[in-house]
Amino acid sequence: MSGSCRHTRAAPAAHTTYRPLQHDAAGLLHSKVFPGLRLAVDAMLQDDLATVLREQQRALGEAAHKAFAARLARGALVSGNPGQELAP
């Protein structure tokens, strides 16, 4: 990870404005909506797609993503708010 500060912008679905996202100490952006979705920023900017893919595959193996995928498979998530469960 270089010492420079890079920002990536993401648009919330309900808004037309963008807000900057900060990467973590390892240079990764983590989705706040979809557990297990993350991006290796420096690797992507350096066109190192093998590292981008390797990091994403690692994220997909984590418990938070597996729990999220199980909730999706059950249809237990509220449309438009993946962090909120439907009542049983």
Secondary structure, DSSP 8 states (H G I E B T S, - for coil): --SS---EEE--TT-SS-EEE---TTSEEE-SSSTT-EEEHHHHHTT-HHHHHHHHHHHHTSHHHHHHHHHHHHT-EETTEEEEE---
